[in-house]
Amino acid sequence: MPGNVIKLRFTLNEKQVLLQCHPGTRLLDILRHDFGLEGTREGCSQGECGACLVLMNGLSVNSCLVPAFALADSEILSIEGILSLKSFTDIRKSFADIQAYRCGFCSSGMQVALAALLLTKREPNADEIRRALSGNLCACGSYNGVVEAVLQSSSRKRRYGRR
Amino acid sequence: MQTFIHDIGPKRALRGIVYRSPFRKGKITRLRVPALPKGYSCVQARDIPGKSILTCAGYSLPILGKSEVRYLGEPLILFCGPDPEVLAEICASVELKLKEESPVEYKDLSGPYREGQIINVAYGDVDLAFNLADQIVEGEYRTARREHFYPDTQGAVADWDGKNLSLYAATQDPFGLRSAICRCLDLAPRKVRVIAVPVGNSMEGKLLSSFLVAAQASLLAYTAAKQVVLIYNREEDLLFSPKSPEFLIRQQTALDREGGAIAVRVQIFMDGGCYPPKDCEALRQAVHSAWGAYRVPNMEVTGRTLVTDFPPIGSFRASGRAQAIFAAELHSSRLEEIAQLDPYTWKKENLVETGRKEGRNKGLRPMALTVLEEATRISDFTRKYSAYSAVKKRRKTIDQAAYPLRGIGMSLASQDAEGILECLHSIEETRNTCTLKLVLERGKRVRIFTSFVDCGMGIHALFIHRVALLLDLDPSKISVQPVDTQEVPDTGPTTLARAVTVGLPLLEQCCQNLQKKRKTATAPIEVRRSVSLDKLRAPRRGKDKSRDGGAESAWAATVVEVELDPVSFQSICRGVWLVVETGTIAHRKVTLQILEGETLRALGSSQLQEYRGTTSDGRKLCSNTDLIPGAEQVPEIQVHLLETQEGPMKGYEQLPHLGVPPAYAAAVCQATGLYVDQVPITEEVIQQCLEM
């Protein structure tokens, strides 16, 4: 990309990173090309499908819409970072179960959206889960399966007292 | 985590780009390529060593335009090189001059067009019946072009080492693609290897389009003698890749004094795009489904493909049949009104009778009636229909409604096994055999070798659970071999219908054979089974009188309930009830998941915005949120599976696409009291109907 290059320091998956890039470079491209984190997918490229969701300072954002200059001193958690967190083990297992019936393209974005929800609410109800997924599009129409999986995982936690 | 085509491009590979025509139509008078920097290559139509036309599932289009431009965005030159920005600059400096011609718009399909294929089907004396008719009911129904919206855009990675070509492609038909590449590069099949990468849910959008992008990547790799990555961006994919065709269907029905249909005349116009297929399966399906599941003694159907200047058309789930059933069902709802019967009663009285010889739907009554009755029962259709009709009668105009407008609609449709096989057969006449292989390894592990890719349709899950059940193994011990043309046999192109009607029986035969061999041999044991499509088609041609003629058709009845805001006409779907005949169910959970997902997609295409590629000035008119419903838009979906113990599992994935749009339209018609005659039905469409 022509033009100036900026130096950035931010936290990516709980590690401090330093990067030189054009200020307009998309976070999506930074993750995929500069850091090889290909779990974040490029879907619509216009912030509508949620395939490229990441957590930025604890909030879910479409990384295709986040320019590099907005990253300074921020905390980014991509799907790779989320999957390594122990608190999301149950969700990861639930997704593996329903994965067999879907193409899996939207999975990472959906898991990020759910992670953002579960950070604020440990036992969400079906409506809250649907609302959290409202920015994610699934071509296989698997929303009901995902909602069910999250509810089941919450009820497992309740039953076994794991919080 | 799945690895898609966008994830596998090596960093050192060259990047490809397509130079596309900025004009809609004309003869090329000058096409000048600028001087290329070192390390950059280009390919034009004249550089293609073999055949420059790609064919898939009966549809065809050129890899690159040569002397003329037929649509906006037609590929003309391919470039590859290390830097995408330099490639973009090269594209911007291509000089294209052409003698422009005025394009044929597609807004009114019945206008003066060049006709392509024409199909006629007739029986009885239609003219006489219309002369004797007491009343003639006419209707004109439109269905829009549909966008596949697969989540992963088209792409391919090709590597030519001077002798052999390796191709990573997101395709539904790896062996078909290999044949196409061999013809394009004039290479022997053993020199081309296709490795199919996982495909996002594609609605059959990864057939012809995947061949095109893979052929382009292969040409670039062949020319540059390097590895080339060619991935379309979302915009070029949305605007220029083949779509499902637009249809206009005119229905005329002659009624007797009691309101019974004595003759039907149907005219079907299909937008064939700029490269219309010579033998179009979608048109044939539309013609044969023109009067749905109903009885009529005299019938005449004419189907026409029209040549327009819209991007090429391609395969789409239930293409042709869905549009014809939409028109037939919506037209029948008008006949119900004239006969003053509710939809359930009218449908029941007019269903094709057992043993009658009208059309292809002979002998279908019992199961059709069962699904109809079940759908009526679980949705409480009769009570709701009467209640909403009473509200509609009390309300003189729509403006008087201060509360949400409610309506409920019902439809009946079948997915014809013969139609599926015809469609599969026409995909490539020379590949008439399907083969599947099973290997039992040490530790009781089983590997399934097939060329079916999954595409989010649950095919692999279905196969794994079937093998687990038949061989009494744990599903975790069964795996599907990654699809590579050097390793797996040719099971044909991937569609769920084919996987179920052709693949599952082969798999079951393999399992039986493996069980026998297990008694005498030790692992590893390999079994392989093949079937010729001709053999499969033969009994379906009606020779076997002992079987019900409709035993291999899968029936579904759909009920949709909607609620509309009386001011904005924004609609909320309150529920969808789908009753499906499935044959012997291989795996209930997978079947339910598939049908629920397909129902949601069908609902999206019924109520969300019409896909319009571009306006004349090249503006994009819709985005992907207009095409797929989101999590908050999911209504209550109840899918009931009617399992018939005898007979194999049936293809069923088309059924929601056949049943949901007409049921949704009928529900909107009841809610608003308007005659809505097109799909998708947006707020604007209802507003237009109101103003008419």
Interface residues (C-beta under 8 A of the other chain):
Chain A: M1 P2 E38 G39 R41 E42 G43 C44 S45 Q46 E48 C49 A51 I79 I98 A100 Y101 R102 C103 G104 F105 C106 S107 S108 R130 R131 L133 S134 G135 N136 L137 C138 A139 C140 G141 S142 Y143 N144 G145 V146 V147
Chain B: M1 Q2 T3 F4 H6 D7 E85 F149 Y150 P151 D152 P198 V199 G200 N201 N233 R234 E235 D454 C455 G456 G458 H460 A461 I464 K589 V590 Q593 I594 E596 G597 E598 T599 L600 R601 S623 N624 T625 I628 P629 G630 A631 E632 V634 I637
